[in-house]
Amino acid sequence: MSKPRPISGFPEWAPPQRMIEQYVLDRIRTTFELYGFAPLETRAVEPLDQLLRKGETSKEVYLISRLQDEDGPTVGEGTLGLHFDLTVPLARYVLENAGRLHFPFRRYQIQKVWRGERPQEGRYREFTQADIDIVDRDTLSAHHEAEMPLVIGDALGGLPLGSTDGRLPIRIQVNNRKICEGFYRGIGLADPMAALRAVDRLDRVGPDGVRTLLIETAGATEAQAKACLALAEISAPDASFADAVRQLGVTDPLLDEGLAELVAVMENAAAHAPGLCVADLRIARGLDYYTGTVYETQLRGFERFGSISSGGRYDNLASDEHVRFPGVGISIGVTRLLGLLFGANALSISRSVPTCVLVALVSEERRAESNRIADALRRRGIPTEVAPSAAKYGKQIRYAERRGIPYVWFPGVDGAGDEVKDIRSGEQVGASADVWQPPAADLHPTIG
């Protein structure tokens, strides 16, 4: 068999990186539950027509077929694809289970997703997302839109994500689609959605590129394109953005509604997490289904890679001919976030294994004794393993050193009591497996 080669876009992280990922996921999961979100896991596949409801292209979807299907998957009714985010599965789940759910329905979902795009730094074909959504029946109060950034701020703000200056390691850029759509209507644009999609490309093609797109795809005049760009230039760390918008002299009822909603988001964030949010009116989230507040999150020091957490308000994604279930959600690209930090060597872990104690082996004949000691330590929550062989103690200590295990436990010999050694300091003391406790900092690997 030839040596296997990795497949680009499908990361397989080493155990130390996987432990960091689990630590991050545990922090995210705990925060989500503190805010009252309940866990949900949906199937990995959805009908293709449902996957494309959000406006994505079929080029991004991995289709599913049986090996016996010699001609491969046939695109048509009943075609299945791997989900490329967790919002479409949620919409389908809500519609299927509405009679059994309590609204507003608050759920979190941490799962793998698959997306057929070109792999590059921070972008993968298989990756983990961590989503929260609040979905209600018929109407959804706007105050839920103000809650989303606080959850993300708490979930990521306490993580060691490379920030060393005491500031929050993330910044959430927020806007409201009603501001943009209302403004575009107020200046007379016939196709506000095309204008939104054009402005969403501002960071990629620049102002001149957006001006061209506005004229070619949204039917804008030079003056209208200039006004759209003036709106996109507005940014503020507080509610003062509203005054800047009004100074542009455009009026529309939808514009006023969006300004009021975004002011509420900014004031709520300032009260609970100063410095977390900035109103940035270039943020458009080009997908057509967003209808209110939208979010994009930048990791400080990695702004050039774009958003690591994004989402927004949607009113029509989960709906049928009888009822509508509006919602608001935000997603953390966990694999994207960690991939960027791993690539920059910005995250480390204090040891490469969970093990806190290695129980030495006096001889193979006494392995059962070492196993009993290990069992007693494990029952008290101390991660423990037994040495793989009865080598000389020096070799067993070096085995622990290579793996970063801080303590070696020596079973008593000839009537003497057990002893445990901190192999970093050399301190060795008598100990009982029913009583001894390592310092809290040593019990589990720490992230730095």
C-alpha positions, 0 to 999 in steps of 0.5 A: 500500500502506498503512503496515504496523502492528506486531502486538502480542506479536511483538517485532522488535528493532532491530539494537543490541538484536538484538546484545545478544540474540545476546551473551546467547544466546552466553553462555547457549549457552557455559555450557550446553555447559560443563556438558556439555549437547548442542544439540538443535532440534525441529520447531515443530509437535506434535500438539495432543493432545501439546501439551495433555498438560501441562495447558495449555488449548487457548486458548494453542495456535496451530493450523496449517492450509493456506491451501486449508483453507477451513473453517480447522483442524479440532480432532481427531486429527492437528491440529497446533499450534505448540509453546508450550514446549520440554518437550513436544517433548523428551518426544516426541523422547526417546520416538521416539529412545530406542534411539539416545540415551545416558542420562542424556540432557543436551540444551539447546534454544534456539528460538522458541515461540508462546503465545496469551496477552494481550501485556503488558510482558515477555510475548509471543506469540512468544518465545525460550526457552533450555532444559536438561533431563536425562532418564534411563531408569526412574530419575533421581538426585536430585543432578541437581535440585541441578545445575540452579540452578548452570547458570542462575546461571552463565549469567545471573550474569555478564551485565550485567543491571542489578545495580550493587551486586555481588550476583548479578542473579538469585535462584532460588526453590526448593521441592520438590513432595514437601514440599507433597504430603506436608504436605497428606497429613499434614494429611488433605487429600483432593486435594493437587493441587488444593491445590498449584494453589491455593497457586500463585496466592498472589502473584496472589490473596493469602492470603485468596484462596488460603484460599477456593480451598483450601476450595472446590477442595481440600475444606480446612477452615479449620484445614487452609487455615491450615496450608497457608498457614503452610507457604507462608510459610516461606522461608530462604536456607539449609537451616534451612527444614527445621526450620521445616517440622518445627515445624509438627508434620506427619509423612508419608514423602513430606514427609520425602523432599522435605525431604531433597532440597531440603536437598541442593539448598540445600547444593549451591547454598550451596557453589558459588554463595552467595546464588543460591538461597532455599528458598521454600515458596510456589513450587508450579508449578501444572502437575500433571506436576511431581513434585520440585524446582521452580524460579522465578527473579527478576531483581532490581529486576523482581520484580513481573514474576514469573519469568524462568526456571523449571522442575522435576522431572518423572517421567511426562511422557516415558513410554508403557506400556513405559518411563518417562523421568524428567527435570528441566529449567529454562528461561530466558525470553530474550525476557521477560528482555530485554524487561523490561531494554529497557523499563527502558533497563537495557541498552546497547551501545557501538555500533550496528553490529559494524564496528570499522574503516571503510576510506575510499575515495580514489576509485571507481577505487581501490575495489578497493584499499580492498576488499583492505585490508578483506579483509586486516583481516577475515582477522585477525578485525577487523570491517570495511566499506568506505565506501559512496562516495568522498565527502570524507574529512570526510563519510566520518568523519562516516558512521563517527561516526554509526554508532559505528565507532571507526576509519577507515582511510586508504589511502596516496596517492602512495607514502605508507603507510596510516594509521588514525585513532581518530576518538574521540581524533583519534590517527592512526598509520601502519599495515599491514593485515597487522599492525595490531590494535585494542585488545581493548575495541574489537574488538567492541561491548560490553554495559553 
